[in-house]
Structure formats: C-alpha cells, structure tokens
Amino acid sequence: MIELTPDQTPNDTPSDSSHLIVVGQLSLDSQAHSVSLRGQPIQLTQLEYDLLACLARNAGRVVSRTEILREVWGCPTGGTPAQIKNCMWRLRQKIEPDPKRPRYLVTVYGHGYLMPSRVEGEQTGSTNDVAPPED
C-alpha cells in the first residue's frame, strides 16, 4: 500500500510497490479498480475512475488539462475542457465532504487540477498523522 507522508508524492515510492494509493481517507486500488472513502466503496463511472486515478498517480502536482485529456481521453483532442469540468463536478459530488470547497480535487485556475498529497484534517493511518499518546 502506498501511504503518502506530507513531503512525499507517488513518484517517490518504489515502482514495484503495491497497487493501492491512499490520500487522506480516500483509497484507490488500481488492481481491483475500486475506490473507497472512509472505508465505504464509492461507485464511479469508467471516466470518473480514470480521472481520479490520473490525479492520484500525480498527487501533490498540478496536472494540466492537456495532460488529463491525453491520459484520460486518450489524446489532447479527445475531449474538451468542459468535459473535464463536468466529470470533475460529478467526482466532487461523490467524494468531497463539501463539493463547493474541495479538499481532494482542487482547481488551480489557469493551470489544471491538483490532488494534494496530504489532505488537511484527515488521517491516513500513517504514523506521521497520529498524535503521540498522552502521559
């Protein structure tokens, strides 16, 4: 399983590591082709899954609309910015606690979209996010 620490991105992990990416309480399993949030499965269309997977693989880095079109739709001319925006809206409705104030799928105006490598206020289960025991 890949659990990202605050200063780490998916590209920092060994290439032969597991097929699971965890950001905050969002888990994406590329082998099972599944997504869960706080342990609950999330039903996504193929396009929604592909867009989420694209952003998760690049967590901590802004992904341009051109990159998304190339990776998710298959080529830079395979889709439109409006299609990305529509798919992103549907994804936010499914995974964001408050879709109007996204924490997992952030728009970086004029550049693209960002999935932070760490979601503030959410625990991933890694030791970096767990408070030490009180005496």
C-alpha positions as CSV (number, residue, x, y, z in Angstrom):
1,M,0.0,0.0,0.0
2,I,1.2,3.5,-0.8
3,E,0.6,5.9,2.1
4,L,1.9,9.4,1.3
5,T,3.6,11.4,4.0
6,P,3.4,15.2,3.9
7,D,6.6,15.6,1.9
8,Q,6.1,12.6,-0.4
9,T,4.4,12.0,-3.7
10,P,3.5,8.7,-5.5
11,N,6.6,9.2,-7.7
12,D,8.8,8.9,-4.6
13,T,7.7,5.4,-3.9
14,P,9.3,2.2,-5.4
15,S,7.9,1.3,-8.8
16,D,7.3,-2.3,-7.6
17,S,5.2,-1.2,-4.7
18,S,1.5,-2.1,-4.2
19,H,-1.4,-1.1,-6.3
20,L,-3.1,1.0,-3.5
21,I,-2.8,4.8,-3.3
22,V,-4.1,6.4,-0.1
23,V,-4.6,10.2,0.2
24,G,-6.3,11.2,3.4
25,Q,-9.2,8.8,3.8
26,L,-9.5,8.2,0.1
27,S,-8.2,4.9,-1.2
28,L,-7.7,3.9,-4.8
29,D,-6.9,0.3,-5.7
30,S,-5.8,0.1,-9.3
31,Q,-5.7,-3.7,-9.3
32,A,-9.3,-4.1,-8.0
33,H,-10.3,-1.0,-10.0
34,S,-12.1,0.3,-6.8
35,V,-12.3,3.5,-4.8
36,S,-13.3,3.9,-1.2
37,L,-13.7,6.9,1.1
38,R,-13.6,6.4,4.9
39,G,-13.8,2.6,4.2
40,Q,-17.0,2.9,2.2
41,P,-17.0,1.9,-1.5
42,I,-17.6,4.7,-4.0
43,Q,-19.3,3.8,-7.3
44,L,-17.6,5.6,-10.2
45,T,-18.1,5.5,-14.0
46,Q,-15.0,4.4,-16.0
47,L,-14.3,8.0,-16.9
48,E,-14.6,9.2,-13.3
49,Y,-12.3,6.4,-12.2
50,D,-9.7,7.2,-14.9
51,L,-9.7,10.9,-14.0
52,L,-9.4,10.2,-10.3
53,A,-6.6,7.7,-10.9
54,C,-4.8,10.2,-13.1
55,L,-4.8,12.8,-10.3
56,A,-4.0,10.2,-7.6
57,R,-0.9,9.0,-9.5
58,N,0.2,12.6,-9.6
59,A,-0.8,13.6,-6.1
60,G,1.0,16.7,-5.0
61,R,1.5,18.0,-8.5
62,V,-0.8,20.2,-10.7
63,V,-2.0,18.2,-13.7
64,S,-2.7,20.3,-16.7
65,R,-5.9,20.0,-18.7
66,T,-3.8,18.9,-21.7
67,E,-2.3,16.1,-19.6
68,I,-5.7,15.0,-18.4
69,L,-7.1,14.9,-21.9
70,R,-4.1,12.9,-23.1
71,E,-4.2,10.4,-20.2
72,V,-7.9,10.1,-19.6
73,W,-9.4,10.7,-23.0
74,G,-6.5,9.2,-25.0
75,C,-5.3,12.3,-26.8
76,P,-5.2,16.1,-26.3
77,T,-8.1,16.5,-28.8
78,G,-10.1,13.5,-27.4
79,G,-12.2,15.6,-25.0
80,T,-12.9,19.2,-24.1
81,P,-12.2,21.4,-21.0
82,A,-16.0,21.4,-20.5
83,Q,-16.0,17.6,-20.3
84,I,-13.2,17.6,-17.7
85,K,-15.1,20.2,-15.7
86,N,-18.3,18.2,-15.9
87,C,-16.5,14.9,-14.8
88,M,-14.7,16.8,-12.0
89,W,-18.1,18.1,-10.8
90,R,-19.5,14.6,-10.7
91,L,-16.4,13.3,-8.8
92,R,-16.6,16.1,-6.3
93,Q,-20.3,15.3,-5.6
94,K,-19.2,11.7,-4.8
95,I,-16.1,12.1,-2.7
96,E,-15.8,15.6,-1.3
97,P,-17.3,16.3,2.1
98,D,-18.2,19.8,0.8
99,P,-18.1,19.8,-3.0
100,K,-18.1,23.6,-3.1
101,R,-14.9,23.6,-1.0
102,P,-12.9,20.7,-2.4
103,R,-10.1,19.1,-0.4
104,Y,-9.3,16.2,-2.7
105,L,-9.9,17.6,-6.1
106,V,-8.6,21.2,-6.2
107,T,-8.8,23.5,-9.2
108,V,-5.7,25.5,-9.8
109,Y,-7.1,28.3,-12.0
110,G,-5.3,28.7,-15.3
111,H,-3.2,25.6,-14.8
112,G,-5.3,22.4,-14.2
113,Y,-6.2,20.3,-11.2
114,L,-4.4,19.1,-8.1
115,M,-4.9,16.2,-5.7
116,P,-2.9,17.2,-2.6
117,S,-0.5,14.6,-1.4
118,R,-1.9,15.2,2.1
119,V,-5.5,16.3,2.9
120,E,-5.5,18.6,5.9
121,G,-7.5,17.4,8.9
122,E,-7.7,13.8,7.7
123,Q,-5.7,10.9,9.0
124,T,-4.2,8.3,6.6
125,G,-3.3,5.9,9.3
126,S,0.4,6.6,8.8
127,T,2.5,7.4,11.9
128,N,3.0,10.9,10.7
129,D,-0.7,11.7,11.2
130,V,-1.2,10.1,14.6
131,A,-0.9,12.1,17.8
132,P,1.5,10.7,20.4
133,P,-0.1,9.1,23.4
134,E,-0.7,11.4,26.4
135,D,1.1,10.7,29.7
